[in-house]
């Protein structure tokens, strides 16, 4: 019996605590627990820009496929694009997600890239609290976005078709 469990989404190996798999994401329970830890820290240290949205999108992108809903993957990729290529705050990304949700778009199933990510939620949680953790959060977002490079044109076209970004 293995003492470690590999997350099916991000490839992170963590001590096996026999937690149930995540219900919303293709993730091990152990990885999901780290995400909840980061989410709690972000909520306790929230700023007006709502950095927590970038964590939601990075985690969603790295844990797509399987039980993950199509809209979750699409919104994660759109959010990462808006944050990293357009410089939008997490608050603005959240507003755009709400705008898109009202449009009743049928989101396609997007096959996740076969990737073991260089940066995962564990790296963000391990980073020193404060600016170092915030910087690592954005590096994680960049890592997740870069892994989906084959879908970048799709994301840009969806945004161009449905949003006014200027």
MODELLER restraints for C-alpha pairs under 7 A, 6 or more apart:
rsr = mdl.restraints
at = mdl.atoms
rsr.add(forms.Gaussian(group=physical.xy_distance, feature=features.Distance(at['CA:3:A'], at['CA:15:A']), mean=5.84, stdev=0.5))
rsr.add(forms.Gaussian(group=physical.xy_distance, feature=features.Distance(at['CA:3:A'], at['CA:16:A']), mean=5.43, stdev=0.5))
rsr.add(forms.Gaussian(group=physical.xy_distance, feature=features.Distance(at['CA:4:A'], at['CA:13:A']), mean=6.16, stdev=0.5))
rsr.add(forms.Gaussian(group=physical.xy_distance, feature=features.Distance(at['CA:4:A'], at['CA:14:A']), mean=5.34, stdev=0.5))
rsr.add(forms.Gaussian(group=physical.xy_distance, feature=features.Distance(at['CA:4:A'], at['CA:15:A']), mean=4.30, stdev=0.5))
rsr.add(forms.Gaussian(group=physical.xy_distance, feature=features.Distance(at['CA:4:A'], at['CA:16:A']), mean=4.59, stdev=0.5))
rsr.add(forms.Gaussian(group=physical.xy_distance, feature=features.Distance(at['CA:5:A'], at['CA:13:A']), mean=5.52, stdev=0.5))
rsr.add(forms.Gaussian(group=physical.xy_distance, feature=features.Distance(at['CA:5:A'], at['CA:14:A']), mean=5.48, stdev=0.5))
rsr.add(forms.Gaussian(group=physical.xy_distance, feature=features.Distance(at['CA:5:A'], at['CA:15:A']), mean=6.11, stdev=0.5))
rsr.add(forms.Gaussian(group=physical.xy_distance, feature=features.Distance(at['CA:5:A'], at['CA:16:A']), mean=5.01, stdev=0.5))
rsr.add(forms.Gaussian(group=physical.xy_distance, feature=features.Distance(at['CA:6:A'], at['CA:12:A']), mean=5.50, stdev=0.5))
rsr.add(forms.Gaussian(group=physical.xy_distance, feature=features.Distance(at['CA:6:A'], at['CA:13:A']), mean=4.34, stdev=0.5))
rsr.add(forms.Gaussian(group=physical.xy_distance, feature=features.Distance(at['CA:6:A'], at['CA:14:A']), mean=6.48, stdev=0.5))
rsr.add(forms.Gaussian(group=physical.xy_distance, feature=features.Distance(at['CA:7:A'], at['CA:13:A']), mean=6.40, stdev=0.5))
rsr.add(forms.Gaussian(group=physical.xy_distance, feature=features.Distance(at['CA:7:A'], at['CA:27:A']), mean=5.38, stdev=0.5))
rsr.add(forms.Gaussian(group=physical.xy_distance, feature=features.Distance(at['CA:7:A'], at['CA:28:A']), mean=4.79, stdev=0.5))
rsr.add(forms.Gaussian(group=physical.xy_distance, feature=features.Distance(at['CA:7:A'], at['CA:31:A']), mean=6.44, stdev=0.5))
rsr.add(forms.Gaussian(group=physical.xy_distance, feature=features.Distance(at['CA:8:A'], at['CA:26:A']), mean=6.20, stdev=0.5))
rsr.add(forms.Gaussian(group=physical.xy_distance, feature=features.Distance(at['CA:8:A'], at['CA:27:A']), mean=5.62, stdev=0.5))
rsr.add(forms.Gaussian(group=physical.xy_distance, feature=features.Distance(at['CA:8:A'], at['CA:28:A']), mean=6.68, stdev=0.5))
rsr.add(forms.Gaussian(group=physical.xy_distance, feature=features.Distance(at['CA:9:A'], at['CA:26:A']), mean=5.37, stdev=0.5))
rsr.add(forms.Gaussian(group=physical.xy_distance, feature=features.Distance(at['CA:9:A'], at['CA:27:A']), mean=5.31, stdev=0.5))
rsr.add(forms.Gaussian(group=physical.xy_distance, feature=features.Distance(at['CA:9:A'], at['CA:62:A']), mean=5.67, stdev=0.5))
rsr.add(forms.Gaussian(group=physical.xy_distance, feature=features.Distance(at['CA:9:A'], at['CA:63:A']), mean=4.21, stdev=0.5))
rsr.add(forms.Gaussian(group=physical.xy_distance, feature=features.Distance(at['CA:9:A'], at['CA:64:A']), mean=6.64, stdev=0.5))
rsr.add(forms.Gaussian(group=physical.xy_distance, feature=features.Distance(at['CA:10:A'], at['CA:62:A']), mean=5.41, stdev=0.5))
rsr.add(forms.Gaussian(group=physical.xy_distance, feature=features.Distance(at['CA:10:A'], at['CA:63:A']), mean=6.26, stdev=0.5))
rsr.add(forms.Gaussian(group=physical.xy_distance, feature=features.Distance(at['CA:10:A'], at['CA:116:A']), mean=5.77, stdev=0.5))
rsr.add(forms.Gaussian(group=physical.xy_distance, feature=features.Distance(at['CA:10:A'], at['CA:117:A']), mean=5.82, stdev=0.5))
rsr.add(forms.Gaussian(group=physical.xy_distance, feature=features.Distance(at['CA:10:A'], at['CA:120:A']), mean=6.73, stdev=0.5))
rsr.add(forms.Gaussian(group=physical.xy_distance, feature=features.Distance(at['CA:11:A'], at['CA:116:A']), mean=4.99, stdev=0.5))
rsr.add(forms.Gaussian(group=physical.xy_distance, feature=features.Distance(at['CA:11:A'], at['CA:117:A']), mean=6.76, stdev=0.5))
rsr.add(forms.Gaussian(group=physical.xy_distance, feature=features.Distance(at['CA:14:A'], at['CA:30:A']), mean=6.72, stdev=0.5))
rsr.add(forms.Gaussian(group=physical.xy_distance, feature=features.Distance(at['CA:17:A'], at['CA:30:A']), mean=6.85, stdev=0.5))
rsr.add(forms.Gaussian(group=physical.xy_distance, feature=features.Distance(at['CA:19:A'], at['CA:29:A']), mean=4.82, stdev=0.5))
rsr.add(forms.Gaussian(group=physical.xy_distance, feature=features.Distance(at['CA:19:A'], at['CA:30:A']), mean=6.25, stdev=0.5))
rsr.add(forms.Gaussian(group=physical.xy_distance, feature=features.Distance(at['CA:20:A'], at['CA:29:A']), mean=5.12, stdev=0.5))
rsr.add(forms.Gaussian(group=physical.xy_distance, feature=features.Distance(at['CA:21:A'], at['CA:27:A']), mean=6.06, stdev=0.5))
rsr.add(forms.Gaussian(group=physical.xy_distance, feature=features.Distance(at['CA:21:A'], at['CA:28:A']), mean=4.58, stdev=0.5))
rsr.add(forms.Gaussian(group=physical.xy_distance, feature=features.Distance(at['CA:21:A'], at['CA:29:A']), mean=4.46, stdev=0.5))
rsr.add(forms.Gaussian(group=physical.xy_distance, feature=features.Distance(at['CA:22:A'], at['CA:28:A']), mean=5.94, stdev=0.5))
rsr.add(forms.Gaussian(group=physical.xy_distance, feature=features.Distance(at['CA:22:A'], at['CA:29:A']), mean=5.39, stdev=0.5))
rsr.add(forms.Gaussian(group=physical.xy_distance, feature=features.Distance(at['CA:22:A'], at['CA:32:A']), mean=6.36, stdev=0.5))
rsr.add(forms.Gaussian(group=physical.xy_distance, feature=features.Distance(at['CA:23:A'], at['CA:67:A']), mean=6.97, stdev=0.5))
rsr.add(forms.Gaussian(group=physical.xy_distance, feature=features.Distance(at['CA:24:A'], at['CA:67:A']), mean=6.23, stdev=0.5))
rsr.add(forms.Gaussian(group=physical.xy_distance, feature=features.Distance(at['CA:24:A'], at['CA:68:A']), mean=5.53, stdev=0.5))
rsr.add(forms.Gaussian(group=physical.xy_distance, feature=features.Distance(at['CA:25:A'], at['CA:63:A']), mean=5.50, stdev=0.5))
rsr.add(forms.Gaussian(group=physical.xy_distance, feature=features.Distance(at['CA:25:A'], at['CA:64:A']), mean=6.29, stdev=0.5))
rsr.add(forms.Gaussian(group=physical.xy_distance, feature=features.Distance(at['CA:25:A'], at['CA:67:A']), mean=6.05, stdev=0.5))
rsr.add(forms.Gaussian(group=physical.xy_distance, feature=features.Distance(at['CA:25:A'], at['CA:68:A']), mean=4.84, stdev=0.5))
rsr.add(forms.Gaussian(group=physical.xy_distance, feature=features.Distance(at['CA:26:A'], at['CA:63:A']), mean=4.90, stdev=0.5))
rsr.add(forms.Gaussian(group=physical.xy_distance, feature=features.Distance(at['CA:26:A'], at['CA:64:A']), mean=5.83, stdev=0.5))
rsr.add(forms.Gaussian(group=physical.xy_distance, feature=features.Distance(at['CA:26:A'], at['CA:65:A']), mean=6.08, stdev=0.5))
rsr.add(forms.Gaussian(group=physical.xy_distance, feature=features.Distance(at['CA:26:A'], at['CA:66:A']), mean=5.70, stdev=0.5))
rsr.add(forms.Gaussian(group=physical.xy_distance, feature=features.Distance(at['CA:26:A'], at['CA:67:A']), mean=6.06, stdev=0.5))
rsr.add(forms.Gaussian(group=physical.xy_distance, feature=features.Distance(at['CA:26:A'], at['CA:68:A']), mean=6.20, stdev=0.5))
rsr.add(forms.Gaussian(group=physical.xy_distance, feature=features.Distance(at['CA:27:A'], at['CA:63:A']), mean=5.89, stdev=0.5))
rsr.add(forms.Gaussian(group=physical.xy_distance, feature=features.Distance(at['CA:34:A'], at['CA:121:A']), mean=6.64, stdev=0.5))
rsr.add(forms.Gaussian(group=physical.xy_distance, feature=features.Distance(at['CA:34:A'], at['CA:122:A']), mean=6.48, stdev=0.5))
rsr.add(forms.Gaussian(group=physical.xy_distance, feature=features.Distance(at['CA:35:A'], at['CA:121:A']), mean=6.22, stdev=0.5))
rsr.add(forms.Gaussian(group=physical.xy_distance, feature=features.Distance(at['CA:38:A'], at['CA:125:A']), mean=5.94, stdev=0.5))
rsr.add(forms.Gaussian(group=physical.xy_distance, feature=features.Distance(at['CA:39:A'], at['CA:52:A']), mean=6.68, stdev=0.5))
rsr.add(forms.Gaussian(group=physical.xy_distance, feature=features.Distance(at['CA:42:A'], at['CA:52:A']), mean=5.75, stdev=0.5))
rsr.add(forms.Gaussian(group=physical.xy_distance, feature=features.Distance(at['CA:49:A'], at['CA:89:A']), mean=5.20, stdev=0.5))
rsr.add(forms.Gaussian(group=physical.xy_distance, feature=features.Distance(at['CA:49:A'], at['CA:90:A']), mean=5.51, stdev=0.5))
rsr.add(forms.Gaussian(group=physical.xy_distance, feature=features.Distance(at['CA:49:A'], at['CA:91:A']), mean=5.32, stdev=0.5))
rsr.add(forms.Gaussian(group=physical.xy_distance, feature=features.Distance(at['CA:50:A'], at['CA:89:A']), mean=6.93, stdev=0.5))
rsr.add(forms.Gaussian(group=physical.xy_distance, feature=features.Distance(at['CA:50:A'], at['CA:90:A']), mean=4.76, stdev=0.5))
rsr.add(forms.Gaussian(group=physical.xy_distance, feature=features.Distance(at['CA:50:A'], at['CA:91:A']), mean=5.05, stdev=0.5))
rsr.add(forms.Gaussian(group=physical.xy_distance, feature=features.Distance(at['CA:51:A'], at['CA:90:A']), mean=5.18, stdev=0.5))
rsr.add(forms.Gaussian(group=physical.xy_distance, feature=features.Distance(at['CA:52:A'], at['CA:90:A']), mean=6.87, stdev=0.5))
rsr.add(forms.Gaussian(group=physical.xy_distance, feature=features.Distance(at['CA:53:A'], at['CA:90:A']), mean=4.89, stdev=0.5))
rsr.add(forms.Gaussian(group=physical.xy_distance, feature=features.Distance(at['CA:53:A'], at['CA:94:A']), mean=6.70, stdev=0.5))
rsr.add(forms.Gaussian(group=physical.xy_distance, feature=features.Distance(at['CA:54:A'], at['CA:80:A']), mean=6.92, stdev=0.5))
rsr.add(forms.Gaussian(group=physical.xy_distance, feature=features.Distance(at['CA:54:A'], at['CA:90:A']), mean=5.95, stdev=0.5))
rsr.add(forms.Gaussian(group=physical.xy_distance, feature=features.Distance(at['CA:54:A'], at['CA:141:A']), mean=6.62, stdev=0.5))
rsr.add(forms.Gaussian(group=physical.xy_distance, feature=features.Distance(at['CA:55:A'], at['CA:137:A']), mean=6.83, stdev=0.5))
rsr.add(forms.Gaussian(group=physical.xy_distance, feature=features.Distance(at['CA:57:A'], at['CA:76:A']), mean=4.06, stdev=0.5))
rsr.add(forms.Gaussian(group=physical.xy_distance, feature=features.Distance(at['CA:57:A'], at['CA:77:A']), mean=6.88, stdev=0.5))
rsr.add(forms.Gaussian(group=physical.xy_distance, feature=features.Distance(at['CA:57:A'], at['CA:79:A']), mean=6.02, stdev=0.5))
rsr.add(forms.Gaussian(group=physical.xy_distance, feature=features.Distance(at['CA:57:A'], at['CA:80:A']), mean=6.23, stdev=0.5))
rsr.add(forms.Gaussian(group=physical.xy_distance, feature=features.Distance(at['CA:58:A'], at['CA:76:A']), mean=6.64, stdev=0.5))
rsr.add(forms.Gaussian(group=physical.xy_distance, feature=features.Distance(at['CA:58:A'], at['CA:140:A']), mean=6.72, stdev=0.5))
rsr.add(forms.Gaussian(group=physical.xy_distance, feature=features.Distance(at['CA:58:A'], at['CA:141:A']), mean=4.84, stdev=0.5))
rsr.add(forms.Gaussian(group=physical.xy_distance, feature=features.Distance(at['CA:58:A'], at['CA:144:A']), mean=5.68, stdev=0.5))
rsr.add(forms.Gaussian(group=physical.xy_distance, feature=features.Distance(at['CA:60:A'], at['CA:72:A']), mean=6.51, stdev=0.5))
rsr.add(forms.Gaussian(group=physical.xy_distance, feature=features.Distance(at['CA:60:A'], at['CA:73:A']), mean=6.10, stdev=0.5))
rsr.add(forms.Gaussian(group=physical.xy_distance, feature=features.Distance(at['CA:60:A'], at['CA:76:A']), mean=5.47, stdev=0.5))
rsr.add(forms.Gaussian(group=physical.xy_distance, feature=features.Distance(at['CA:61:A'], at['CA:73:A']), mean=5.88, stdev=0.5))
rsr.add(forms.Gaussian(group=physical.xy_distance, feature=features.Distance(at['CA:61:A'], at['CA:76:A']), mean=5.43, stdev=0.5))
rsr.add(forms.Gaussian(group=physical.xy_distance, feature=features.Distance(at['CA:61:A'], at['CA:77:A']), mean=6.28, stdev=0.5))
rsr.add(forms.Gaussian(group=physical.xy_distance, feature=features.Distance(at['CA:61:A'], at['CA:144:A']), mean=6.10, stdev=0.5))
rsr.add(forms.Gaussian(group=physical.xy_distance, feature=features.Distance(at['CA:62:A'], at['CA:144:A']), mean=5.96, stdev=0.5))
rsr.add(forms.Gaussian(group=physical.xy_distance, feature=features.Distance(at['CA:64:A'], at['CA:73:A']), mean=5.84, stdev=0.5))
rsr.add(forms.Gaussian(group=physical.xy_distance, feature=features.Distance(at['CA:64:A'], at['CA:112:A']), mean=5.97, stdev=0.5))
rsr.add(forms.Gaussian(group=physical.xy_distance, feature=features.Distance(at['CA:65:A'], at['CA:111:A']), mean=6.39, stdev=0.5))
rsr.add(forms.Gaussian(group=physical.xy_distance, feature=features.Distance(at['CA:65:A'], at['CA:112:A']), mean=6.05, stdev=0.5))
rsr.add(forms.Gaussian(group=physical.xy_distance, feature=features.Distance(at['CA:70:A'], at['CA:107:A']), mean=5.72, stdev=0.5))
rsr.add(forms.Gaussian(group=physical.xy_distance, feature=features.Distance(at['CA:70:A'], at['CA:108:A']), mean=6.09, stdev=0.5))
rsr.add(forms.Gaussian(group=physical.xy_distance, feature=features.Distance(at['CA:70:A'], at['CA:109:A']), mean=5.24, stdev=0.5))
rsr.add(forms.Gaussian(group=physical.xy_distance, feature=features.Distance(at['CA:71:A'], at['CA:107:A']), mean=5.75, stdev=0.5))
rsr.add(forms.Gaussian(group=physical.xy_distance, feature=features.Distance(at['CA:74:A'], at['CA:107:A']), mean=6.89, stdev=0.5))
rsr.add(forms.Gaussian(group=physical.xy_distance, feature=features.Distance(at['CA:75:A'], at['CA:97:A']), mean=6.57, stdev=0.5))
rsr.add(forms.Gaussian(group=physical.xy_distance, feature=features.Distance(at['CA:77:A'], at['CA:145:A']), mean=6.86, stdev=0.5))
rsr.add(forms.Gaussian(group=physical.xy_distance, feature=features.Distance(at['CA:77:A'], at['CA:155:A']), mean=6.83, stdev=0.5))
rsr.add(forms.Gaussian(group=physical.xy_distance, feature=features.Distance(at['CA:78:A'], at['CA:155:A']), mean=5.96, stdev=0.5))
rsr.add(forms.Gaussian(group=physical.xy_distance, feature=features.Distance(at['CA:79:A'], at['CA:93:A']), mean=5.68, stdev=0.5))
rsr.add(forms.Gaussian(group=physical.xy_distance, feature=features.Distance(at['CA:80:A'], at['CA:141:A']), mean=6.61, stdev=0.5))
rsr.add(forms.Gaussian(group=physical.xy_distance, feature=features.Distance(at['CA:80:A'], at['CA:145:A']), mean=6.11, stdev=0.5))
rsr.add(forms.Gaussian(group=physical.xy_distance, feature=features.Distance(at['CA:82:A'], at['CA:88:A']), mean=5.55, stdev=0.5))
rsr.add(forms.Gaussian(group=physical.xy_distance, feature=features.Distance(at['CA:82:A'], at['CA:93:A']), mean=6.64, stdev=0.5))
rsr.add(forms.Gaussian(group=physical.xy_distance, feature=features.Distance(at['CA:83:A'], at['CA:89:A']), mean=6.23, stdev=0.5))
rsr.add(forms.Gaussian(group=physical.xy_distance, feature=features.Distance(at['CA:84:A'], at['CA:142:A']), mean=6.99, stdev=0.5))
rsr.add(forms.Gaussian(group=physical.xy_distance, feature=features.Distance(at['CA:113:A'], at['CA:147:A']), mean=6.52, stdev=0.5))
rsr.add(forms.Gaussian(group=physical.xy_distance, feature=features.Distance(at['CA:113:A'], at['CA:148:A']), mean=6.27, stdev=0.5))
rsr.add(forms.Gaussian(group=physical.xy_distance, feature=features.Distance(at['CA:119:A'], at['CA:140:A']), mean=5.41, stdev=0.5))
rsr.add(forms.Gaussian(group=physical.xy_distance, feature=features.Distance(at['CA:119:A'], at['CA:143:A']), mean=6.38, stdev=0.5))
rsr.add(forms.Gaussian(group=physical.xy_distance, feature=features.Distance(at['CA:120:A'], at['CA:140:A']), mean=6.23, stdev=0.5))
rsr.add(forms.Gaussian(group=physical.xy_distance, feature=features.Distance(at['CA:124:A'], at['CA:133:A']), mean=5.78, stdev=0.5))
rsr.add(forms.Gaussian(group=physical.xy_distance, feature=features.Distance(at['CA:124:A'], at['CA:136:A']), mean=5.44, stdev=0.5))
rsr.add(forms.Gaussian(group=physical.xy_distance, feature=features.Distance(at['CA:124:A'], at['CA:137:A']), mean=5.65, stdev=0.5))
rsr.add(forms.Gaussian(group=physical.xy_distance, feature=features.Distance(at['CA:127:A'], at['CA:133:A']), mean=4.90, stdev=0.5))
rsr.add(forms.Gaussian(group=physical.xy_distance, feature=features.Distance(at['CA:127:A'], at['CA:136:A']), mean=6.91, stdev=0.5))
